[in-house]
């Protein structure tokens, strides 16, 4: 039995992965990649079976953002050419939700650009969500920037199930990728969302020049937050952004980091998120052995894999598209109490 297989068995018995063990995972070389993926699959299968949850998003407001996030083509410092428009109508949000449902997505995410939503934007989103919930059996997630307590309460009352707000990177590295808001601001948004009774979706972006220590800091910070879902985005460098020339990721590196997050977060929904197609390339199918969730049909300003191709990949690999509300298939394993500092 390999060390990573031994560690997987320990995790399934309740062991909480240490920083040293996490560092060893990140140091996995090419020759040991498949045994690592296989070990991660033991954990993934124990808690999530062979189900894959699909998620589809709508870029409901694009561009005109005041923030200077270095990875984003919608930021105030980006010169990349993108579509720019104000918040779309509730009717447009409903139509997009119908497309998500037709694509067998279990969750539909409404995303808007900007530092924090205007009250009228919250009202517009809430109006759309009420209609979506009346007409479709689909979960609704919103990613709307920095969120006040009252705004979170309004979205919850409208029927929003979940808020996405990523930590993105470690607290130490955060000032290197954004200076217009703080890591603490992001934590406050998560706290406001949880206090309103909303589920949390929070993860990060890899490939921005962060160190192994930054990755470990992010993974363990998320263990304290204990979100319901962890999207792991893989930087897709965009022309006109400060990270346009970043070349830190390889398919091997992406899979190793996915495995790290599976070992540290055995019971959390783990999504191979933005940049999956660009960075994993021909090794995309291997991500299914580690992650239990995928995006379909694209992202905010970049295209993605069409839903029918994603479903064919899932079928070809012997997995199944999840139906109904995605939940852990077993209550065994470590119990983690959610805490937002």
C-alpha positions as CSV (number, residue, x, y, z in Angstrom):
1,X,0.0,0.0,0.0
2,X,1.4,3.4,-1.0
3,X,1.7,6.2,1.6
4,X,-1.2,8.2,-0.1
5,X,-3.4,5.1,0.1
6,X,-2.6,4.7,3.8
7,X,-3.4,8.4,4.3
8,X,-6.7,8.0,2.5
9,X,-7.7,5.1,4.7
10,X,-6.8,7.2,7.8
11,X,-9.0,10.0,6.5
12,X,-11.9,7.6,6.1
13,X,-11.4,6.6,9.7
14,X,-11.6,10.2,10.9
15,X,-8.0,11.4,10.6
16,X,-7.6,15.2,10.0
17,X,-4.8,15.8,7.5
18,X,-1.9,17.8,8.9
19,X,0.1,20.5,7.2
20,X,3.1,18.2,6.7
21,X,0.9,15.6,5.1
22,X,-0.6,18.2,2.8
23,X,2.8,19.4,1.8
24,X,3.8,15.8,0.9
25,X,0.7,15.6,-1.4
26,X,1.8,18.8,-3.2
27,X,5.2,17.3,-3.8
28,X,3.8,14.3,-5.6
29,X,5.8,13.8,-8.9
30,X,4.5,12.5,-12.2
31,X,5.4,8.9,-11.5
32,X,3.2,8.9,-8.4
33,X,0.3,10.9,-9.8
34,X,-2.0,8.0,-10.6
35,X,-1.6,6.3,-7.2
36,X,-2.4,9.7,-5.6
37,X,-5.5,10.1,-7.8
38,X,-6.6,6.6,-6.9
39,X,-6.2,7.3,-3.2
40,X,-8.2,10.5,-3.5
41,X,-10.9,8.5,-5.3
42,X,-11.3,6.2,-2.3
43,X,-12.3,9.3,-0.3
44,X,-14.4,10.7,-3.1
45,X,-16.3,7.5,-3.6
46,X,-16.9,6.9,0.1
47,X,-18.7,10.2,0.5
48,X,-20.1,10.9,-2.9
49,X,-20.3,7.6,-4.7
50,X,-20.0,8.0,-8.5
51,X,-22.3,10.9,-8.7
52,X,-21.3,14.2,-10.5
53,X,-23.2,17.3,-9.7
54,X,-23.5,19.8,-12.6
55,X,-23.7,23.5,-12.2
56,X,-24.4,26.2,-14.7
57,X,-24.0,30.0,-14.3
58,X,-25.3,33.2,-15.8
59,X,-23.1,36.3,-16.1
60,X,-26.0,38.5,-15.2
61,X,-24.1,41.8,-15.1
62,X,-20.8,42.2,-16.9
63,X,-17.9,44.6,-16.6
64,X,-17.8,48.1,-15.0
65,X,-16.2,46.6,-11.9
66,X,-14.4,49.0,-9.5
67,X,-12.1,46.3,-8.1
68,X,-8.5,45.6,-9.3
69,X,-8.5,41.7,-9.0
70,X,-5.5,40.8,-11.2
71,X,-7.0,37.6,-12.5
72,X,-10.2,39.1,-13.8
73,X,-11.0,40.5,-17.3
74,X,-13.9,42.5,-15.8
75,X,-11.7,44.4,-13.3
76,X,-11.0,48.1,-13.4
77,X,-7.4,47.6,-14.5
78,X,-8.2,45.1,-17.3
79,X,-7.9,46.2,-20.9
80,X,-9.4,42.9,-22.2
81,X,-12.3,43.3,-24.6
82,X,-15.5,41.9,-23.0
83,X,-19.2,42.4,-23.2
84,X,-20.4,45.1,-20.8
85,X,-24.0,45.4,-19.7
86,X,-26.1,46.2,-16.6
87,X,-28.1,43.6,-14.7
88,X,-30.3,41.5,-17.0
89,X,-34.0,41.3,-16.5
90,X,-35.7,38.8,-14.2
91,X,-37.2,37.2,-17.4
92,X,-33.6,36.7,-18.8
93,X,-32.6,35.1,-15.5
94,X,-35.6,32.8,-15.6
95,X,-34.8,31.7,-19.2
96,X,-31.2,31.0,-18.2
97,X,-32.4,28.9,-15.3
98,X,-34.6,26.9,-17.7
99,X,-31.5,26.3,-19.9
100,X,-29.6,25.1,-16.8
101,X,-32.5,22.7,-15.9
102,X,-32.6,21.4,-19.4
103,X,-28.9,20.7,-19.2
104,X,-29.4,18.5,-16.1
105,X,-27.7,21.1,-13.8
106,X,-28.7,20.6,-10.2
107,X,-27.7,24.2,-9.4
108,X,-28.0,27.5,-11.2
109,X,-25.7,30.4,-10.2
110,X,-26.4,34.1,-10.9
111,X,-23.2,36.1,-11.0
112,X,-22.8,39.9,-11.2
113,X,-19.7,42.0,-11.5
114,X,-18.9,44.8,-9.0
115,X,-17.6,45.4,-5.5
116,X,-21.0,45.1,-3.8
117,X,-24.5,44.9,-5.3
118,X,-26.8,47.9,-5.4
119,X,-30.0,47.5,-3.5
120,X,-32.0,47.6,-6.7
121,X,-29.9,44.8,-8.1
122,X,-30.6,42.7,-5.0
123,X,-34.3,43.4,-5.6
124,X,-34.1,42.4,-9.2
125,X,-32.3,39.2,-8.4
126,X,-34.8,38.4,-5.6
127,X,-37.7,38.9,-8.0
128,X,-36.2,36.5,-10.5
129,X,-35.4,33.9,-7.9
130,X,-38.9,33.8,-6.6
131,X,-40.1,33.0,-10.1
132,X,-37.4,30.4,-10.6
133,X,-38.3,28.7,-7.4
134,X,-42.0,28.6,-8.3
135,X,-41.4,27.1,-11.7
136,X,-38.3,24.9,-11.6
137,X,-36.9,22.2,-9.3
138,X,-33.4,23.7,-9.2
139,X,-31.1,25.1,-6.6
140,X,-30.1,28.7,-6.9
141,X,-26.7,30.1,-6.0
142,X,-25.7,33.8,-6.2
143,X,-22.3,35.4,-6.5
144,X,-22.8,39.1,-6.1
145,X,-19.6,40.5,-4.4
146,X,-19.3,41.8,-0.9
147,X,-22.7,41.3,0.8
148,X,-24.2,43.1,3.7
149,X,-26.2,41.3,6.4
150,X,-29.5,42.8,5.2
151,X,-28.8,41.9,1.5
152,X,-28.1,38.3,2.5
153,X,-31.3,38.2,4.5
154,X,-33.3,39.5,1.5
155,X,-31.8,36.9,-0.9
156,X,-32.5,34.1,1.6
157,X,-36.1,35.3,1.9
158,X,-36.5,35.2,-1.9
159,X,-35.4,31.5,-2.0
160,X,-31.7,31.7,-2.7
161,X,-30.1,28.5,-1.5
162,X,-26.4,29.3,-1.5
163,X,-24.0,32.2,-1.8
164,X,-20.7,31.9,-3.6
165,X,-17.9,34.1,-2.4
166,X,-14.4,32.7,-2.8
167,X,-11.4,33.3,-0.5
168,X,-9.4,33.0,-3.7
169,X,-6.0,32.6,-2.1
170,X,-4.2,32.8,1.3
171,X,-4.6,35.8,3.5
172,X,-0.9,36.5,3.1
173,X,-1.0,36.4,-0.7
174,X,-4.3,38.3,-1.1
175,X,-2.7,41.8,-1.3
176,X,-0.6,40.5,-4.3
177,X,-3.8,39.8,-6.4
178,X,-6.2,42.5,-5.1
179,X,-5.7,45.8,-3.3
180,X,-9.3,47.3,-3.4
181,X,-10.8,45.0,-0.8
182,X,-9.3,42.8,1.9
183,X,-9.3,39.1,2.8
184,X,-11.2,40.2,5.9
185,X,-13.9,41.7,3.7
186,X,-14.4,38.3,2.0
187,X,-14.6,36.6,5.4
188,X,-17.2,39.1,6.5
189,X,-19.4,38.4,3.5
190,X,-19.3,34.6,4.3
191,X,-20.2,35.4,7.9
192,X,-23.2,37.6,6.7
193,X,-24.4,34.8,4.4
194,X,-24.2,32.1,7.0
195,X,-25.9,34.3,9.6
196,X,-28.8,34.7,7.1
197,X,-29.1,30.9,6.9
198,X,-27.6,30.6,3.4
199,X,-25.4,27.7,2.4
200,X,-21.8,28.7,1.5
201,X,-19.8,28.1,-1.6
202,X,-16.2,29.2,-1.2
203,X,-13.0,28.1,-2.8
204,X,-10.0,29.6,-4.6
205,X,-8.1,30.2,-7.7
206,X,-4.8,28.4,-8.3
207,X,-2.0,29.3,-10.7
208,X,-1.7,33.0,-9.7
209,X,1.9,32.7,-8.5
210,X,1.0,31.4,-5.0
211,X,3.4,29.2,-3.1
212,X,2.7,25.8,-1.6
213,X,2.4,27.5,1.7
214,X,-0.3,29.8,0.3
215,X,-2.2,26.7,-1.1
216,X,-2.0,25.0,2.3
217,X,-3.1,28.2,4.1
218,X,-6.1,28.5,1.7
219,X,-7.1,24.8,2.2
220,X,-6.9,25.0,6.0
221,X,-8.7,28.4,6.1
222,X,-11.6,26.8,4.2
223,X,-11.6,23.9,6.6
224,X,-12.3,26.5,9.3
225,X,-15.0,28.1,7.2
226,X,-16.5,24.6,6.3
227,X,-18.4,25.7,3.2
228,X,-20.9,23.3,1.7
229,X,-19.1,23.5,-1.7
230,X,-15.6,24.3,-2.7
231,X,-14.9,25.4,-6.3
232,X,-11.3,25.1,-7.3
233,X,-10.7,27.5,-10.2
234,X,-7.6,27.1,-12.4
235,X,-6.4,30.4,-13.7
236,X,-7.2,31.0,-17.4
237,X,-4.8,33.9,-18.1
238,X,-6.6,36.7,-20.0
239,X,-4.9,39.3,-22.2
240,X,-5.0,42.7,-20.7
241,X,-4.8,41.6,-17.1
242,X,-1.7,41.6,-14.8
243,X,-1.7,37.8,-14.9
244,X,-1.9,37.5,-18.7
245,X,1.5,35.8,-18.9
246,X,1.1,33.4,-15.9
247,X,2.2,29.9,-16.8
248,X,2.3,28.2,-13.4
249,X,-0.1,25.4,-14.1
250,X,0.2,22.0,-15.8
251,X,-2.4,19.2,-15.9
252,X,-0.3,17.4,-13.3
253,X,-0.2,20.4,-11.0
254,X,-3.9,20.9,-11.2
255,X,-4.7,17.3,-10.4
256,X,-2.3,17.2,-7.4
257,X,-3.9,20.4,-6.0
258,X,-7.4,18.9,-6.5
259,X,-6.2,15.8,-4.6
260,X,-4.9,18.0,-1.8
261,X,-8.3,19.6,-1.4
262,X,-10.1,16.2,-1.5
263,X,-7.9,14.9,1.3
264,X,-8.4,18.0,3.5
265,X,-12.1,18.3,2.7
266,X,-13.4,14.7,2.4
267,X,-17.0,15.5,2.9
268,X,-17.3,18.8,1.0
269,X,-18.6,19.1,-2.5
270,X,-15.5,19.7,-4.6
271,X,-15.9,21.4,-8.0
272,X,-13.3,21.4,-10.8
273,X,-14.4,24.9,-11.7
274,X,-13.3,27.8,-14.0
275,X,-10.3,27.1,-16.2
276,X,-10.7,23.3,-16.1
277,X,-10.8,22.8,-19.8
278,X,-7.9,25.2,-20.5
279,X,-5.6,23.7,-17.9
280,X,-6.4,20.0,-17.6
281,X,-6.8,19.6,-21.4
282,X,-6.7,15.9,-22.3
283,X,-6.5,14.9,-18.6
284,X,-9.9,16.4,-17.8
285,X,-11.6,13.0,-17.2
286,X,-9.2,12.2,-14.4
287,X,-10.6,15.1,-12.4
288,X,-13.8,13.0,-12.0
289,X,-11.9,10.6,-9.7
290,X,-11.3,13.5,-7.3
291,X,-14.0,16.1,-7.8
292,X,-17.7,15.4,-7.6
293,X,-18.9,18.6,-9.3
294,X,-18.4,20.3,-12.6
295,X,-19.5,23.5,-14.4
296,X,-21.1,23.1,-17.8
297,X,-21.5,25.5,-20.8
298,X,-18.9,28.2,-19.8
299,X,-17.9,30.8,-17.3
300,X,-18.1,34.6,-17.0
301,X,-16.1,35.7,-20.0
302,X,-14.6,32.5,-21.2
303,X,-16.3,29.5,-23.0
304,X,-16.5,26.1,-21.4
305,X,-17.3,22.5,-22.3
306,X,-20.9,22.1,-23.6
307,X,-23.3,20.3,-21.4
308,X,-23.8,17.4,-23.7
309,X,-20.0,16.8,-24.0
310,X,-19.6,17.0,-20.2
311,X,-22.4,14.4,-19.8
312,X,-20.8,12.1,-22.4
313,X,-17.5,12.4,-20.6
314,X,-19.2,11.5,-17.3
315,X,-20.9,8.5,-18.9
316,X,-17.7,7.3,-20.7
317,X,-15.8,7.3,-17.3
318,X,-18.5,5.3,-15.6
319,X,-19.9,8.1,-13.5
320,X,-23.4,9.3,-13.3
321,X,-25.0,12.8,-13.4
322,X,-26.5,13.4,-10.0
323,X,-30.2,14.1,-9.6
324,X,-32.0,15.9,-6.8
325,X,-30.2,17.7,-4.1
326,X,-26.5,16.7,-4.0
327,X,-25.6,15.4,-0.5
328,X,-22.9,13.2,1.0
329,X,-23.8,9.5,0.7
330,X,-22.5,8.6,4.2
331,X,-22.2,10.3,7.5
332,X,-19.0,8.5,8.3
333,X,-15.7,10.3,8.5
334,X,-14.5,13.3,10.4
335,X,-17.1,15.7,11.8
336,X,-16.2,19.3,11.0
337,X,-18.0,22.2,12.7
338,X,-18.5,25.2,10.4
339,X,-16.7,28.3,11.8
340,X,-16.3,31.6,10.1
341,X,-13.7,33.7,12.0
